[in-house]
Amino acid sequence: MSTLTIIHKLKLKKSVTREKIIKFYDEATEDYEFWSKDFNMHFGYYIPFKTSILKRDSMLNEMNQQVYNRLQVKKQNSLVADLGCGIGGVIQYGLRKYPLIHIIGVTLSPFQVNEGNKRLKHKNGLILEENYCHTSFKTNSIDGAYAIESFCHSGHSKQALQEAYRILKPNSRLVIADAFLKKDEEQLCIGSNYCYEQLCKGWSLKGLGSIQKTKNTLEQIGFKNITIEDISHRVAPSVLHVPFAITGFILKKIFRKETLKPQSWKNLKGSLFALLSGLHIKSFGYYLITAEK
Ligand SMILES: C[S@@+](CC[C@H](N)C(=O)[O-])C[C@H]1O[C@@H](n2cnc3c(N)ncnc32)[C@H](O)[C@@H]1O
């Protein structure tokens, strides 16, 4: 790799600051209602005859179900942590299905904390403004933790994985649903690399971890029984919704004579490059990782 490329990559990494993530989600969270009426801020999981390709939320909610299935927590009095919880769409799903568990979410965005907590009133859920790399949860206190498309903001960093390990009770599980690289960043072809950089810029991501390195890191930290499932083909139908969702969103804005906020543009750009990255199937994959403490 040339020196210029290395400098460019370092610049890109440095440029994803906590402030940028907060600005992005404080401004763009409302736009996600167009993606999901249930405020799911992630892609979906398609199962023929159970979910419908035409009904996006049926696939997005199925992703939530797949994550909860793998957590295997007791359905009464368990304490679950949602690490990077958005406006609480996944928490709402969990509490609809399992009303007797308790779910605490963390997010960097004050907007998501305020709006999310309004929606969680009188339910067993709460959202805190905290960094998932340094939470206030006690060591060995959580019965199950999950991170859906949130650890990518910190490049699937060791700190985030280690913090999840710290807070989990022994034998309890961490479930991650996210996109990962199938090879090292340096090995990406020009096309993949371009899509990857634009995706990271658009969505304020520090980067995607390589799936093999992330598995190694989980093992180093002490996680056991690590299962890695490549679910790219299940996720693809919801990724294909992106161009339609983007077009619909822009048309709605034009029709209402509303201007697009800068963070909304960034979000649309990120979504478009997520689709384009998804087409590079040798470089990117979507995985469900289950790991036990
Ligand atoms: C794409 S959204 C996903 C939200 C939710 N998991 C879902 O699937 O609907 C990413 C979330 O991660 C949160 N996030 C990013 N970096 C974070 C950090 N260091 N600590 C806590 N939350 C973080 C953002 O604030 C945002 O809520």
Ligand as a Chemical Component Dictionary entry (heavy atoms), coordinates in Angstrom:
data_LIG
# 
_chem_comp.id                   LIG 
_chem_comp.type                 NON-POLYMER 
_chem_comp.pdbx_formal_charge   0 
_chem_comp.three_letter_code    LIG 
# 
loop_
_chem_comp_atom.comp_id 
_chem_comp_atom.atom_id 
_chem_comp_atom.alt_atom_id 
_chem_comp_atom.type_symbol 
_chem_comp_atom.charge 
_chem_comp_atom.model_Cartn_x 
_chem_comp_atom.model_Cartn_y 
_chem_comp_atom.model_Cartn_z 
_chem_comp_atom.pdbx_ordinal 
LIG C1  C1  C 0  -27.371 1.870  13.069 1  
LIG S1  S1  S 1  -27.850 2.301  14.689 2  
LIG C2  C2  C 0  -28.483 0.736  15.212 3  
LIG C3  C3  C 0  -29.489 0.905  16.324 4  
LIG C4  C4  C 0  -30.123 -0.388 16.815 5  
LIG N1  N1  N 0  -29.133 -1.339 17.256 6  
LIG C5  C5  C 0  -30.997 -1.002 15.754 7  
LIG O1  O1  O 0  -30.549 -1.992 15.172 8  
LIG O2  O2  O -1 -32.097 -0.516 15.533 9  
LIG C6  C6  C 0  -26.303 2.414  15.566 10 
LIG C7  C7  C 0  -26.434 2.831  17.023 11 
LIG O3  O3  O 0  -25.166 2.657  17.680 12 
LIG C8  C8  C 0  -24.991 3.740  18.565 13 
LIG N2  N2  N 0  -23.555 3.891  18.878 14 
LIG C9  C9  C 0  -22.531 4.092  18.020 15 
LIG N3  N3  N 0  -21.370 4.156  18.699 16 
LIG C10 C10 C 0  -21.680 4.012  20.014 17 
LIG C11 C11 C 0  -20.912 3.976  21.213 18 
LIG N4  N4  N 0  -19.587 4.113  21.209 19 
LIG N5  N5  N 0  -21.562 3.796  22.390 20 
LIG C12 C12 C 0  -22.920 3.657  22.412 21 
LIG N6  N6  N 0  -23.698 3.660  21.301 22 
LIG C13 C13 C 0  -23.082 3.834  20.130 23 
LIG C14 C14 C 0  -25.574 4.924  17.847 24 
LIG O4  O4  O 0  -25.818 5.977  18.766 25 
LIG C15 C15 C 0  -26.840 4.273  17.271 26 
LIG O5  O5  O 0  -27.839 4.298  18.233 27 
# 
loop_
_chem_comp_bond.comp_id 
_chem_comp_bond.atom_id_1 
_chem_comp_bond.atom_id_2 
_chem_comp_bond.value_order 
_chem_comp_bond.pdbx_ordinal 
LIG C1  S1  SING 1  
LIG S1  C2  SING 2  
LIG S1  C6  SING 3  
LIG C2  C3  SING 4  
LIG C3  C4  SING 5  
LIG C4  N1  SING 6  
LIG C4  C5  SING 7  
LIG C5  O1  DOUB 8  
LIG C5  O2  SING 9  
LIG C6  C7  SING 10 
LIG C7  O3  SING 11 
LIG C7  C15 SING 12 
LIG O3  C8  SING 13 
LIG C8  N2  SING 14 
LIG C8  C14 SING 15 
LIG N2  C9  SING 16 
LIG N2  C13 SING 17 
LIG C9  N3  DOUB 18 
LIG N3  C10 SING 19 
LIG C10 C11 SING 20 
LIG C10 C13 DOUB 21 
LIG C11 N4  SING 22 
LIG C11 N5  DOUB 23 
LIG N5  C12 SING 24 
LIG C12 N6  DOUB 25 
LIG N6  C13 SING 26 
LIG C14 O4  SING 27 
LIG C14 C15 SING 28 
LIG C15 O5  SING 29 
# 
